[in-house]
Amino acid sequence: MGKLIKGISAGLVFAVALSVCSCQMFGGVDKSRKGKGAKQTDVVKSEGGIVSTVGPTDIVGTNPVSTETSGGFVPPSGGTGSGIVPDKNNYNNEIEAVIELCYAIDGVDLQTAEKMINEYFGVFLVVSSTSDTYYDTRYYEVNYTIDGVDFDSLQLSANKETGKVFQVYFSSYHEDDKPGVETYDKFYKYMSGRYGVFTEMNEDEDFLYSYYSVDHGCEISLSVYYVPGYSSFSFDFNDYSLIY
């Protein structure tokens, strides 16, 4: 029963995320909203009584400059596809280190991306399944911790013609609604503080979604689906310029 619920819920998250991403990829996003900021409610309550403060609200849509000094935030390496695996010890916040890893992976081939992820996390990747319906996509069951948050799934997608990776997708599933909401909270606060929020938030009673325009023309989205007894969170890095 637990696996069935997990599968159904994961499908719901994917369907909603795909719907939003499809709008982005095919012109459905109102790009004129960039720079105008967006609102997200201060408090979101689940049916199980969990309270999540997901502010701040009215975030101005500009890219704030990092105030962290040497040994903290390290700016992106001058472009994507560098193939250089970042040293997480050079970052005060590992979320930023993983973003830098995604930049470095963006544009390399799948085999190179796998080697880079192996090096960063120190765990050998094993492909659990693949799909080539639209893109070359590989799915992995993992056991990674990013800034104290556990992730159990990873997805890499590459353009079928060029072989270049354009998506790095981390996700986690819990038999409790609280972990997913708390993880979204943590990543939301960091991402909105660093990059600003450029689109309206999707706020259903059991689903939160936010979207960020980051460096080098790339985009990151966060989402969480949560109901009593279950939650799933995803961190999705994309470079849509490499899809076609």
C-alpha positions as CSV (number, residue, x, y, z in Angstrom):
1,M,0.0,0.0,0.0
2,G,2.9,2.4,0.9
3,K,4.5,1.8,-2.5
4,L,1.2,2.4,-4.3
5,I,0.6,5.6,-2.5
6,K,4.1,6.7,-3.3
7,G,3.7,5.9,-6.9
8,I,0.4,7.7,-7.2
9,S,1.6,10.7,-5.4
10,A,4.8,10.9,-7.4
11,G,2.7,10.8,-10.5
12,L,0.6,13.7,-9.3
13,V,3.7,15.8,-8.5
14,F,5.2,15.0,-11.9
15,A,2.0,15.8,-13.7
16,V,1.7,19.2,-12.0
17,A,5.4,20.0,-12.5
18,L,5.2,18.9,-16.1
19,S,2.2,21.2,-16.7
20,V,4.1,24.1,-15.2
21,C,7.3,23.3,-17.0
22,S,5.4,22.8,-20.3
23,C,4.1,26.3,-20.0
24,Q,7.6,27.6,-19.4
25,M,9.1,25.7,-22.4
26,F,6.4,26.5,-24.9
27,G,5.9,30.2,-24.0
28,G,3.1,29.9,-21.4
29,V,5.1,31.9,-18.8
30,D,4.6,35.6,-18.7
31,K,8.2,36.7,-18.9
32,S,7.1,40.3,-18.3
33,R,6.6,39.4,-14.7
34,K,10.4,39.1,-14.2
35,G,11.5,41.9,-11.9
36,K,8.0,42.5,-10.4
37,G,8.3,40.0,-7.6
38,A,5.6,37.6,-6.4
39,K,3.7,36.9,-3.3
40,Q,3.6,33.7,-1.2
41,T,1.5,33.4,1.9
42,D,3.2,33.6,5.2
43,V,1.6,30.5,6.6
44,V,0.5,27.3,4.9
45,K,-1.4,24.6,6.9
46,S,-1.8,21.0,5.9
47,E,-4.7,18.8,7.0
48,G,-2.5,17.2,9.5
49,G,-2.0,20.5,11.3
50,I,1.5,21.3,10.2
51,V,2.3,25.0,10.0
52,S,5.0,26.1,7.5
53,T,6.3,29.6,7.3
54,V,7.3,30.0,3.7
55,G,8.0,33.8,3.6
56,P,9.4,36.2,2.9
57,T,6.5,37.8,0.9
58,D,6.7,40.5,-1.8
59,I,10.2,39.5,-2.8
60,V,11.7,42.0,-5.3
61,G,12.6,40.1,-8.5
62,T,16.2,41.1,-8.8
63,N,19.3,39.0,-8.4
64,P,20.8,40.1,-5.1
65,V,24.6,40.1,-4.9
66,S,26.1,37.7,-2.4
67,T,27.6,39.3,0.7
68,E,29.4,36.2,1.7
69,T,33.2,36.4,1.8
70,S,36.0,34.0,0.8
71,G,35.3,30.5,2.1
72,G,31.5,31.1,1.7
73,F,29.7,31.5,-1.6
74,V,31.8,30.8,-4.7
75,P,30.4,32.4,-7.8
76,P,29.6,30.1,-10.8
77,S,32.6,29.1,-12.7
78,G,32.1,31.4,-15.6
79,G,29.8,29.3,-17.6
80,T,28.0,26.0,-17.7
81,G,29.4,22.6,-18.7
82,S,32.8,23.2,-17.1
83,G,33.0,19.6,-15.9
84,I,34.7,20.8,-12.7
85,V,33.3,19.2,-9.5
86,P,32.9,21.8,-6.7
87,D,34.4,21.3,-3.3
88,K,31.5,21.5,-0.8
89,N,34.0,22.7,1.8
90,N,34.3,26.0,0.0
91,Y,30.7,26.8,0.6
92,N,28.9,27.9,3.8
93,N,25.7,26.5,2.4
94,E,25.7,23.2,0.5
95,I,22.6,24.1,-1.5
96,E,24.8,26.6,-3.3
97,A,27.5,23.9,-3.8
98,V,24.9,21.6,-5.4
99,I,23.7,24.5,-7.7
100,E,27.3,24.9,-8.8
101,L,27.5,21.2,-9.4
102,C,24.4,21.5,-11.7
103,Y,26.0,24.4,-13.6
104,A,29.1,22.3,-14.1
105,I,27.0,19.3,-15.3
106,D,24.8,21.4,-17.6
107,G,25.9,20.7,-21.2
108,V,28.1,17.6,-20.6
109,D,27.1,14.1,-21.7
110,L,25.3,11.6,-19.4
111,Q,28.4,9.5,-18.7
112,T,30.4,12.5,-17.6
113,A,27.5,13.8,-15.5
114,E,27.3,10.5,-13.7
115,K,31.1,10.5,-13.0
116,M,30.8,14.1,-11.6
117,I,27.9,13.2,-9.3
118,N,29.8,10.1,-8.1
119,E,32.8,12.3,-7.3
120,Y,30.8,14.9,-5.5
121,F,28.7,12.6,-3.3
122,G,31.3,9.7,-3.0
123,V,28.6,7.1,-4.0
124,F,28.5,5.1,-7.2
125,L,25.4,5.7,-9.3
126,V,23.4,2.8,-10.6
127,V,20.8,3.3,-13.2
128,S,17.4,2.0,-12.0
129,S,15.5,2.7,-15.3
130,T,15.6,4.8,-18.5
131,S,13.3,6.5,-20.9
132,D,13.9,7.8,-24.4
133,T,10.4,8.9,-25.4
134,Y,11.3,12.6,-25.7
135,Y,14.8,12.9,-24.2
136,D,17.5,10.5,-23.0
137,T,16.5,10.2,-19.3
138,R,18.1,8.1,-16.6
139,Y,16.6,7.4,-13.2
140,Y,18.6,6.5,-10.1
141,E,17.8,5.4,-6.6
142,V,20.2,7.3,-4.3
143,N,21.0,8.0,-0.7
144,Y,22.3,11.6,-0.7
145,T,22.2,14.3,1.9
146,I,22.2,17.9,0.8
147,D,22.6,20.5,3.6
148,G,21.0,18.0,6.1
149,V,18.2,17.0,3.8
150,D,18.0,13.4,2.6
151,F,17.2,12.6,-1.1
152,D,16.4,9.2,-2.5
153,S,15.9,9.8,-6.2
154,L,17.8,11.4,-9.0
155,Q,17.0,12.0,-12.6
156,L,19.3,13.2,-15.4
157,S,17.9,14.2,-18.9
158,A,19.9,14.9,-22.1
159,N,19.0,16.1,-25.6
160,K,18.7,13.0,-27.8
161,E,20.5,14.6,-30.7
162,T,23.3,16.5,-29.0
163,G,23.7,14.3,-26.0
164,K,24.0,17.3,-23.7
165,V,22.5,17.1,-20.2
166,F,19.9,19.9,-19.6
167,Q,18.2,18.6,-16.4
168,V,19.3,17.5,-12.9
169,Y,16.4,16.5,-10.8
170,F,16.7,15.6,-7.1
171,S,13.6,14.3,-5.1
172,S,12.7,12.8,-1.8
173,Y,9.7,10.8,-0.5
174,H,8.5,10.5,3.1
175,E,5.8,8.6,4.9
176,D,5.0,11.8,6.8
177,D,3.9,15.2,5.5
178,K,6.1,17.2,7.8
179,P,9.6,16.4,6.3
180,G,8.5,17.5,2.8
181,V,7.1,20.8,3.9
182,E,10.1,21.6,6.1
183,T,12.5,20.8,3.2
184,Y,10.5,23.1,0.9
185,D,10.6,25.7,3.6
186,K,14.4,25.5,3.9
187,F,15.1,25.6,0.1
188,Y,12.5,28.3,-0.5
189,K,14.0,30.6,2.0
190,Y,17.5,30.1,0.7
191,M,16.6,30.4,-3.0
192,S,14.3,33.4,-2.6
193,G,16.9,35.1,-0.5
194,R,19.6,34.5,-3.0
195,Y,17.8,34.9,-6.4
196,G,14.4,36.5,-5.7
197,V,11.1,34.9,-6.9
198,F,10.2,35.7,-10.5
199,T,6.8,34.0,-11.0
200,E,3.5,33.6,-9.2
201,M,3.5,30.8,-6.6
202,N,1.3,27.8,-7.2
203,E,-0.4,27.3,-3.8
204,D,-3.0,24.5,-3.7
205,E,-4.0,23.1,-0.3
206,D,-1.6,20.2,-0.7
207,F,1.0,21.5,-3.3
208,L,3.5,24.3,-3.3
209,Y,5.7,25.3,-6.3
210,S,8.2,28.1,-6.9
211,Y,10.4,29.0,-9.8
212,Y,13.7,30.9,-9.9
213,S,15.7,32.4,-12.8
214,V,19.3,31.8,-11.9
215,D,22.7,32.4,-13.4
216,H,23.7,31.6,-17.0
217,G,20.1,31.5,-18.2
218,C,19.3,28.4,-16.2
219,E,16.2,27.9,-14.1
220,I,15.4,26.1,-10.8
221,S,12.0,25.0,-9.5
222,L,11.0,23.7,-6.1
223,S,7.9,21.7,-5.4
224,V,6.3,19.8,-2.5
225,Y,3.2,17.6,-2.5
226,Y,2.0,16.8,1.0
227,V,-1.0,15.0,2.6
228,P,-1.4,13.4,6.0
229,G,1.1,10.5,6.0
230,Y,3.0,11.4,2.9
231,S,5.1,14.1,1.3
232,S,7.4,14.4,-1.7
233,F,9.8,17.3,-2.4
234,S,11.7,18.0,-5.6
235,F,14.6,20.3,-6.7
236,D,14.7,20.7,-10.5
237,F,17.6,22.4,-12.3
238,N,17.0,23.0,-16.1
239,D,18.7,24.7,-19.0
240,Y,15.8,24.9,-21.5
241,S,18.1,26.3,-24.2
242,L,19.6,22.8,-24.6
243,I,16.3,20.9,-25.0
244,Y,16.0,21.4,-28.8
